[in-house]
Amino acid sequence: MPSVGVNTAFTAATSAAGVSLDPFGAFNFLIEIEGILVGGFSECSGLQVETEYYDYREGGVNEYVHRFIGPTKYQPLILKHGLTFIDGLWKWHQEVSKAIDTGKFKRRNGTIYLLNQQKIPMKYWNFKDAFPYKWTGPELKADSGNVAFESVELAHKGLS
C-alpha cells in the first residue's frame, strides 16, 4: 500500500483550509529602508547570495576532489522606479559621494517585502548596512512618451 508523503499531506491540508499554494507574483513588492516605505518601485533585482568554494586535490587520491567552503558574496540590489518629487535616494547617494574624504555617511538597513494579491506581505528579505554606490537618471528623448525612470544600486553586507 502506498504511503502519503509530507508534501502530499501538506497540500491536502492547505487545500481543505482554503489556502492557495500558487506561486507569488513578482510584481507585488514594497521596499522599506530604516522603517520608512521609500516608494513604489517598478523593479528590484539582485536578490542573490553565492557561497564560493574551492577545490583541493589530495595527493594520491584520484577518485574525487575535496571541495571547501569559501566566502559568501551578496550581489548589489538594483532598485528602479519612476522619477518623482521624492528624492530621498538621490540625496542619500549625494551624502555618500560627498563623504569620500571623511568616510562619514550613514549605512542603512532595509527590507524587501513580497506581497500577495491582497497586499499582505508573504515573504521578505532584510538587507543590512547598505549604501548607494550608483545612481542612474532617466533617458530623456523628445520623441518618446515613456516614463522617466531613476535607478539606484545598493551595496550591502548581507540578506537574511
Backbone as a chain_set.jsonl record, in Angstrom:
{"seq": "MPSVGVNTAFTAATSAAGVSLDPFGAFNFLIEIEGILVGGFSECSGLQVETEYYDYREGGVNEYVHRFIGPTKYQPLILKHGLTFIDGLWKWHQEVSKAIDTGKFKRRNGTIYLLNQQKIPMKYWNFKDAFPYKWTGPELKADSGNVAFESVELAHKGLS", "coords": {"N": [[0.845, -1.174, 0.0], [0.655, 2.194, -0.914], [2.289, 4.946, 0.69], [1.459, 8.183, 2.074], [3.161, 11.071, 1.254], [4.931, 13.776, 2.928], [4.691, 16.26, 1.569], [2.4, 15.823, 0.003], [0.456, 15.411, 1.983], [0.576, 17.938, 3.215], [-0.273, 19.61, 1.109], [-2.894, 18.667, 0.732], [-4.002, 19.334, 3.239], [-3.75, 22.151, 3.308], [-5.282, 22.861, 1.097], [-7.812, 22.007, 1.936], [-8.161, 23.818, 3.96], [-8.547, 26.095, 2.571], [-6.365, 27.53, 1.66], [-4.252, 28.919, -0.719], [-1.757, 27.525, -2.83], [-0.475, 28.662, -4.895], [2.191, 30.085, -6.847], [3.86, 33.145, -5.908], [3.247, 36.375, -7.316], [5.658, 38.305, -9.079], [5.368, 40.985, -9.22], [4.299, 42.412, -7.147], [5.498, 44.172, -4.682], [7.193, 45.789, -1.953], [9.477, 48.249, -0.698], [11.319, 48.975, 2.112], [13.228, 51.226, 3.979], [15.072, 51.714, 6.793], [12.707, 51.713, 8.347], [10.942, 53.265, 6.865], [8.708, 53.41, 4.192], [9.939, 53.565, 1.035], [8.811, 54.206, -1.36], [7.044, 53.283, -4.393], [8.4, 50.844, -6.285], [9.275, 49.875, -9.567], [10.893, 47.884, -10.297], [13.043, 45.479, -8.876], [16.084, 44.051, -8.385], [18.767, 41.679, -7.849], [18.584, 40.042, -5.669], [20.402, 37.887, -4.546], [22.547, 35.379, -3.422], [25.7, 34.012, -3.041], [27.818, 31.415, -2.254], [31.15, 30.927, -2.351], [33.395, 28.337, -3.401], [36.25, 26.202, -3.155], [38.421, 23.985, -4.861], [40.369, 21.171, -3.84], [42.947, 19.093, -4.534], [43.869, 16.117, -3.268], [46.925, 14.563, -2.713], [47.578, 11.447, -4.23], [44.964, 10.625, -4.079], [42.675, 9.847, -6.33], [40.037, 9.472, -6.895], [38.205, 11.46, -6.242], [37.69, 15.011, -5.713], [38.395, 17.26, -3.155], [36.09, 19.593, -1.814], [35.943, 22.792, -0.527], [34.471, 25.267, 1.571], [34.217, 28.678, 0.754], [34.27, 32.316, 0.936], [31.128, 34.119, 1.326], [29.205, 35.875, -1.038], [27.322, 38.811, -1.762], [25.132, 40.062, -4.087], [24.752, 43.353, -5.531], [21.851, 45.321, -4.741], [19.445, 46.385, -7.007], [17.403, 49.0, -7.629], [14.6, 50.303, -9.261], [12.546, 52.964, -10.334], [9.799, 55.133, -11.268], [10.565, 58.536, -11.844], [10.035, 61.037, -9.433], [8.928, 63.794, -7.314], [9.884, 63.038, -4.892], [12.928, 62.646, -3.534], [14.679, 61.111, -1.959], [16.463, 58.925, -2.311], [18.31, 59.951, -4.145], [19.39, 62.057, -2.601], [20.55, 60.597, -0.534], [22.513, 59.185, -1.974], [24.066, 61.374, -2.78], [25.005, 62.235, -0.308], [26.66, 60.075, 0.341], [28.534, 60.224, -1.77], [29.776, 62.647, -1.227], [31.095, 62.091, 1.072], [33.536, 61.005, 0.678], [36.04, 61.936, 1.491], [35.889, 62.041, 4.278], [34.671, 59.691, 5.05], [32.392, 59.49, 6.458], [29.259, 58.599, 6.427], [25.865, 57.526, 6.284], [25.101, 54.203, 6.666], [22.423, 52.054, 5.86], [19.72, 49.965, 6.983], [17.317, 47.704, 5.6], [14.239, 46.368, 4.165], [12.834, 44.123, 1.851], [9.708, 43.447, 0.737], [7.628, 40.875, -0.382], [4.485, 40.746, -1.712], [1.149, 39.349, -1.477], [-1.845, 38.946, -3.516], [-3.692, 40.369, -2.065], [-2.244, 42.357, -0.99], [-0.768, 41.686, 1.272], [2.113, 41.071, 3.155], [4.034, 38.274, 2.266], [6.496, 37.082, 2.009], [9.814, 38.08, 2.91], [12.904, 39.912, 2.696], [15.598, 40.9, 4.525], [18.021, 43.44, 4.332], [21.314, 44.553, 5.206], [23.306, 47.261, 6.45], [23.507, 48.929, 4.113], [24.462, 50.99, 1.317], [24.106, 53.52, -1.197], [25.824, 53.198, -4.205], [25.696, 53.803, -6.805], [23.855, 55.853, -8.94], [21.447, 56.214, -11.415], [20.104, 58.279, -13.792], [17.134, 59.252, -15.693], [16.606, 58.284, -19.156], [16.397, 60.7, -21.503], [14.317, 61.596, -24.086], [13.071, 63.364, -26.75], [11.236, 62.405, -28.596], [9.809, 60.41, -27.359], [7.306, 58.839, -25.37], [7.685, 57.702, -22.94], [7.869, 56.821, -19.424], [9.887, 58.621, -17.113], [12.58, 57.127, -15.613], [14.432, 56.417, -12.626], [17.349, 54.891, -11.261], [18.872, 53.128, -8.632], [21.716, 51.691, -7.131], [22.521, 49.498, -4.582], [25.038, 48.671, -2.356], [25.588, 46.13, 0.029], [25.739, 44.344, 3.206], [24.669, 41.836, 3.431], [21.932, 39.46, 3.23], [19.011, 38.431, 4.959]], "CA": [[0.0, 0.0, 0.0], [1.493, 3.393, -0.96], [2.143, 5.882, 1.811], [1.29, 9.582, 1.694], [4.333, 11.856, 1.62], [4.706, 15.01, 3.679], [4.212, 17.301, 0.655], [1.027, 15.496, -0.369], [-0.381, 15.683, 3.153], [0.534, 19.394, 3.397], [-1.106, 20.148, 0.041], [-4.281, 18.316, 1.034], [-4.439, 20.091, 4.421], [-3.895, 23.573, 2.974], [-6.425, 22.982, 0.187], [-9.009, 21.868, 2.753], [-8.286, 25.043, 4.759], [-8.786, 27.22, 1.665], [-5.12, 28.259, 1.44], [-3.734, 28.694, -2.061], [-0.329, 27.25, -2.925], [0.023, 29.217, -6.145], [3.398, 30.914, -6.685], [3.618, 34.585, -5.744], [3.577, 37.225, -8.454], [6.869, 39.098, -8.851], [5.051, 42.391, -9.465], [3.748, 42.996, -5.922], [6.53, 44.247, -3.658], [7.465, 47.078, -1.317], [10.815, 48.36, -0.141], [11.368, 49.82, 3.305], [14.587, 51.497, 4.439], [15.051, 52.329, 8.12], [11.348, 51.857, 8.84], [10.145, 54.148, 6.016], [8.467, 52.914, 2.833], [10.633, 54.535, 0.184], [8.128, 54.419, -2.629], [6.706, 52.145, -5.232], [9.419, 50.562, -7.287], [8.795, 49.036, -10.661], [11.809, 46.762, -10.481], [14.04, 45.211, -7.84], [16.867, 42.865, -8.729], [19.96, 41.496, -7.049], [18.361, 39.144, -4.537], [21.25, 36.754, -4.896], [23.603, 35.046, -2.47], [26.538, 32.955, -3.596], [28.945, 30.994, -1.433], [32.221, 30.4, -3.194], [34.063, 27.14, -2.919], [37.483, 25.936, -3.88], [38.779, 22.57, -4.98], [41.69, 20.765, -3.365], [43.285, 17.727, -4.948], [44.735, 15.459, -2.302], [47.906, 13.696, -3.364], [47.33, 10.016, -4.143], [43.523, 10.347, -4.11], [42.239, 10.183, -7.678], [38.617, 9.192, -7.06], [37.397, 12.656, -6.028], [38.354, 16.268, -5.371], [37.792, 17.878, -1.973], [35.514, 20.926, -2.013], [35.894, 23.543, 0.72], [33.658, 26.482, 1.518], [34.908, 29.969, 0.754], [33.435, 33.432, 1.405], [29.808, 34.33, 0.735], [29.088, 37.175, -1.707], [25.97, 39.326, -1.962], [25.043, 40.945, -5.242], [24.121, 44.643, -5.228], [20.415, 45.461, -5.003], [19.181, 47.413, -8.005], [16.023, 49.472, -7.479], [14.205, 51.22, -10.337], [11.174, 53.461, -10.259], [9.511, 56.37, -11.973], [11.096, 59.738, -11.209], [9.015, 61.896, -8.825], [9.487, 64.844, -6.466], [10.513, 62.399, -3.734], [14.308, 62.42, -3.975], [15.468, 60.592, -0.849], [17.563, 58.072, -2.784], [19.302, 60.861, -4.73], [20.059, 62.761, -1.501], [21.385, 59.608, 0.154], [23.677, 58.963, -2.828], [24.899, 62.572, -2.707], [25.653, 62.183, 1.015], [27.737, 59.09, 0.243], [29.583, 60.688, -2.683], [30.495, 63.759, -0.592], [31.795, 61.583, 2.255], [34.728, 60.274, 0.246], [37.19, 62.39, 2.27], [35.714, 61.783, 5.709], [34.17, 58.333, 5.284], [31.228, 59.573, 7.341], [27.942, 58.574, 5.795], [25.001, 56.588, 7.001], [24.656, 52.936, 6.084], [21.054, 51.837, 6.312], [19.123, 48.634, 6.885], [16.01, 47.749, 4.955], [13.512, 45.128, 3.91], [12.07, 43.98, 0.615], [8.529, 42.625, 1.025], [6.865, 40.322, -1.495], [3.091, 40.774, -1.278], [0.19, 38.547, -2.232], [-2.802, 39.785, -4.249], [-4.409, 41.208, -1.109], [-1.22, 43.292, -0.496], [-0.276, 41.217, 2.565], [3.466, 40.517, 2.993], [4.12, 36.821, 2.365], [7.93, 36.789, 2.127], [10.599, 39.301, 3.0], [14.348, 39.794, 2.786], [16.248, 42.035, 5.184], [19.401, 43.722, 3.95], [21.916, 45.332, 6.283], [24.448, 48.151, 6.199], [23.52, 49.266, 2.69], [24.677, 52.369, 0.881], [24.02, 53.623, -2.653], [27.099, 53.487, -4.842], [25.458, 54.222, -8.184], [22.534, 56.386, -9.257], [21.288, 56.429, -12.85], [18.934, 59.088, -14.104], [16.327, 58.793, -16.83], [16.991, 58.565, -20.537], [15.478, 61.735, -21.963], [14.182, 61.613, -25.546], [11.946, 64.222, -27.124], [10.269, 61.671, -29.409], [9.331, 59.264, -26.603], [6.28, 59.101, -24.364], [7.964, 56.798, -21.824], [8.035, 57.359, -18.082], [11.28, 58.865, -16.72], [12.958, 56.224, -14.533], [15.734, 56.503, -11.99], [17.816, 53.613, -10.74], [19.917, 53.236, -7.617], [22.306, 50.408, -6.803], [22.916, 49.471, -3.178], [25.945, 47.648, -1.83], [25.119, 45.775, 1.367], [26.538, 43.323, 3.885], [24.015, 40.553, 3.574], [20.482, 39.253, 3.244], [18.524, 37.44, 5.913]], "C": [[0.892, 1.24, 0.0], [1.234, 4.292, 0.243], [2.042, 7.307, 1.27], [2.512, 10.352, 2.184], [3.943, 13.139, 2.34], [4.145, 16.107, 2.767], [2.764, 17.062, 0.251], [0.073, 15.794, 0.779], [-0.519, 17.18, 3.385], [-0.38, 20.035, 2.358], [-2.578, 19.871, 0.314], [-4.812, 19.147, 2.196], [-4.649, 21.567, 4.083], [-5.044, 23.792, 2.009], [-7.733, 22.899, 0.961], [-9.251, 23.13, 3.579], [-8.529, 26.271, 3.887], [-7.554, 28.069, 1.404], [-4.593, 27.904, 0.056], [-2.237, 28.462, -2.03], [0.255, 27.753, -4.24], [1.283, 30.044, -5.882], [3.018, 32.393, -6.582], [3.984, 35.32, -7.029], [4.776, 38.098, -8.117], [6.605, 40.597, -8.976], [4.534, 43.116, -8.235], [4.831, 43.026, -4.847], [6.661, 45.674, -3.145], [8.893, 47.063, -0.794], [10.785, 49.386, 0.98], [12.83, 49.988, 3.689], [14.483, 52.272, 5.742], [13.631, 52.636, 8.59], [10.448, 52.746, 8.006], [9.965, 53.487, 4.657], [9.012, 53.96, 1.872], [10.015, 54.672, -1.197], [7.847, 53.137, -3.368], [7.755, 51.967, -6.299], [8.832, 49.667, -8.353], [9.692, 47.832, -10.865], [12.778, 46.682, -9.303], [14.781, 43.948, -8.255], [18.102, 42.8, -7.832], [19.748, 40.66, -5.803], [19.115, 37.851, -4.827], [22.348, 36.6, -3.855], [24.388, 33.889, -3.058], [27.689, 32.664, -2.642], [29.976, 30.364, -2.351], [32.762, 29.109, -2.579], [35.369, 26.992, -3.687], [37.794, 24.446, -3.807], [40.189, 22.338, -4.45], [41.904, 19.311, -3.763], [44.286, 17.157, -3.956], [45.658, 14.505, -3.038], [47.59, 12.224, -3.152], [45.858, 9.642, -4.145], [43.008, 10.812, -5.474], [40.743, 10.008, -7.889], [37.741, 10.452, -6.943], [38.293, 13.854, -5.713], [37.641, 16.827, -4.147], [37.245, 19.257, -2.354], [35.383, 21.584, -0.655], [35.13, 24.845, 0.516], [34.559, 27.706, 1.587], [33.971, 31.068, 1.254], [32.087, 33.487, 0.679], [29.751, 35.739, 0.183], [27.617, 37.525, -1.871], [25.998, 40.298, -3.126], [24.421, 42.277, -4.823], [22.616, 44.579, -5.517], [20.23, 46.611, -5.977], [17.697, 47.749, -7.941], [15.726, 50.49, -8.568], [12.772, 51.664, -10.113], [11.043, 54.764, -11.023], [9.974, 57.572, -11.165], [9.951, 60.614, -10.707], [9.713, 63.005, -8.036], [10.193, 64.275, -5.236], [11.928, 61.996, -4.135], [15.223, 61.928, -2.856], [16.644, 59.741, -1.28], [18.684, 58.907, -3.403], [20.093, 61.561, -3.626], [20.99, 61.817, -0.738], [22.648, 59.342, -0.657], [24.62, 60.162, -2.772], [25.659, 62.638, -1.375], [26.843, 61.237, 0.974], [28.866, 59.618, -0.63], [30.378, 61.853, -2.096], [31.326, 63.299, 0.602], [33.085, 60.87, 1.904], [35.956, 60.671, 1.062], [37.083, 61.971, 3.733], [35.317, 60.344, 6.006], [32.939, 58.317, 6.165], [29.949, 59.689, 6.511], [27.153, 57.483, 6.479], [24.708, 55.358, 6.15], [23.278, 52.655, 6.661], [20.642, 50.388, 6.123], [17.762, 48.768, 6.227], [15.432, 46.366, 4.74], [12.805, 45.216, 2.569], [10.947, 43.008, 0.919], [7.905, 42.159, -0.282], [5.434, 40.146, -1.003], [2.243, 39.805, -2.081], [-0.81, 39.495, -2.903], [-3.613, 40.693, -3.344], [-3.467, 42.228, -0.461], [-0.732, 42.953, 0.91], [1.125, 40.639, 2.346], [3.49, 39.003, 3.233], [5.565, 36.352, 2.547], [8.641, 38.124, 2.301], [12.078, 38.959, 3.107], [14.873, 41.063, 3.428], [17.638, 42.202, 4.591], [19.99, 44.663, 4.993], [23.112, 46.141, 5.792], [24.594, 48.516, 4.725], [23.883, 50.735, 2.479], [24.607, 52.41, -0.647], [25.385, 53.978, -3.245], [26.919, 53.928, -6.298], [24.024, 54.7, -8.326], [22.507, 56.64, -10.752], [19.999, 57.174, -13.083], [18.221, 58.581, -15.336], [16.993, 59.077, -18.171], [15.954, 59.535, -21.08], [15.491, 61.774, -23.485], [12.93, 62.403, -25.901], [10.868, 63.464, -27.895], [9.679, 60.457, -28.688], [8.27, 59.701, -25.599], [6.475, 58.242, -23.13], [8.076, 57.545, -20.501], [9.528, 57.536, -17.799], [11.591, 58.009, -15.495], [14.305, 56.618, -13.945], [16.064, 55.132, -11.422], [18.888, 53.888, -9.702], [20.4, 51.825, -7.295], [22.879, 50.483, -5.396], [23.891, 48.334, -2.919], [25.486, 47.362, -0.407], [25.952, 44.629, 1.921], [25.77, 42.033, 4.133], [22.521, 40.595, 3.59], [20.147, 38.234, 4.326], [17.028, 37.306, 5.762]], "O": [[1.799, 1.339, 0.827], [0.113, 4.385, 0.743], [2.48, 7.596, 0.157], [2.861, 10.301, 3.363], [2.776, 13.532, 2.355], [3.214, 16.811, 3.159], [1.983, 18.01, 0.166], [-0.997, 16.365, 0.569], [-1.606, 17.655, 3.716], [-1.177, 20.911, 2.692], [-3.417, 20.756, 0.143], [-5.949, 19.616, 2.149], [-5.627, 22.167, 4.527], [-5.723, 24.816, 2.091], [-8.668, 23.646, 0.672], [-10.396, 23.478, 3.869], [-8.7, 27.373, 4.409], [-7.679, 29.214, 0.97], [-4.5, 26.729, -0.298], [-1.52, 29.13, -1.284], [1.335, 27.332, -4.654], [1.424, 30.637, -4.813], [1.989, 32.824, -7.104], [4.914, 34.933, -7.736], [4.897, 38.579, -6.99], [7.532, 41.397, -8.849], [4.347, 44.332, -8.279], [5.061, 42.022, -4.172], [6.287, 46.633, -3.82], [9.447, 46.007, -0.487], [10.296, 50.504, 0.819], [13.585, 49.017, 3.723], [13.885, 53.347, 5.794], [13.38, 53.696, 9.165], [9.298, 52.973, 8.383], [10.937, 53.055, 4.037], [8.586, 55.115, 1.899], [10.648, 55.206, -2.108], [8.338, 52.063, -3.021], [7.969, 52.854, -7.126], [7.997, 48.807, -8.074], [9.305, 46.868, -11.526], [13.262, 47.699, -8.807], [14.169, 42.898, -8.451], [18.43, 43.766, -7.142], [20.64, 40.574, -4.959], [18.543, 36.864, -5.289], [22.992, 37.573, -3.461], [23.811, 32.905, -3.519], [28.442, 33.564, -2.27], [29.696, 29.385, -3.042], [32.595, 28.847, -1.388], [35.553, 27.594, -4.744], [37.474, 23.759, -2.836], [41.075, 23.182, -4.589], [41.143, 18.423, -3.378], [45.405, 17.652, -3.824], [45.216, 13.731, -3.888], [47.359, 11.795, -2.022], [45.527, 8.458, -4.207], [42.915, 12.01, -5.74], [40.227, 10.357, -8.951], [36.643, 10.489, -7.498], [39.493, 13.711, -5.479], [36.412, 16.862, -4.109], [37.868, 19.992, -3.122], [34.788, 21.019, 0.263], [35.144, 25.436, -0.563], [35.516, 27.764, 2.359], [32.982, 30.775, 1.926], [31.936, 32.97, -0.428], [30.186, 36.689, 0.834], [26.776, 36.653, -2.09], [26.791, 41.24, -3.147], [23.649, 42.326, -3.866], [22.175, 43.871, -6.422], [20.797, 47.688, -5.79], [16.844, 46.893, -8.171], [16.497, 51.425, -8.781], [11.902, 50.87, -9.755], [12.031, 55.408, -11.376], [9.796, 57.619, -9.948], [9.011, 60.903, -11.448], [10.936, 63.137, -8.084], [11.007, 64.957, -4.613], [12.112, 61.113, -4.973], [16.401, 62.283, -2.808], [17.716, 59.822, -0.681], [19.863, 58.611, -3.211], [21.318, 61.653, -3.699], [22.09, 62.206, -0.346], [23.741, 59.281, -0.094], [25.838, 59.991, -2.721], [26.818, 63.051, -1.334], [27.909, 61.549, 1.505], [30.036, 59.478, -0.275], [31.547, 62.027, -2.44], [32.175, 64.046, 1.09], [33.669, 60.196, 2.753], [36.827, 59.836, 1.304], [38.078, 61.592, 4.35], [35.594, 59.833, 7.091], [32.485, 57.25, 6.579], [29.624, 60.749, 5.975], [27.71, 56.626, 7.166], [24.143, 55.457, 5.061], [23.001, 52.981, 7.816], [21.135, 49.685, 5.241], [17.132, 49.824, 6.292], [16.035, 45.347, 5.078], [12.251, 46.254, 2.207], [11.199, 41.87, 1.315], [7.68, 42.962, -1.188], [5.195, 39.477, 0.002], [2.569, 39.476, -3.221], [-0.635, 40.713, -2.86], [-4.169, 41.688, -3.808], [-3.843, 42.89, 0.506], [-0.325, 43.844, 1.655], [1.316, 39.811, 1.456], [3.028, 38.518, 4.266], [5.809, 35.324, 3.18], [8.134, 39.167, 1.89], [12.455, 37.873, 3.547], [14.627, 42.167, 2.941], [18.349, 41.221, 4.373], [19.276, 45.468, 5.591], [23.818, 45.757, 4.859], [25.685, 48.421, 4.162], [23.648, 51.589, 3.333], [24.999, 51.453, -1.315], [26.018, 54.947, -2.826], [27.871, 54.37, -6.942], [23.09, 54.03, -7.885], [23.444, 57.22, -11.3], [18.932, 56.757, -12.632], [18.644, 57.603, -15.954], [17.823, 59.977, -18.3], [14.764, 59.223, -21.111], [16.54, 61.961, -24.101], [11.848, 62.119, -25.389], [9.699, 63.847, -27.85], [9.112, 59.573, -29.33], [8.335, 60.8, -25.05], [5.541, 58.064, -22.349], [8.342, 58.746, -20.469], [10.34, 56.701, -18.197], [10.942, 58.148, -14.458], [15.198, 57.086, -14.651], [15.178, 54.325, -11.141], [19.716, 54.782, -9.877], [19.606, 50.889, -7.197], [23.623, 51.404, -5.06], [23.605, 47.177, -3.224], [25.039, 48.274, 0.289], [26.757, 44.023, 1.214], [26.181, 41.22, 4.961], [21.908, 41.612, 3.915], [20.905, 37.296, 4.573], [16.403, 36.519, 6.473]]}, "num_chains": 1, "name": "protein.A"}
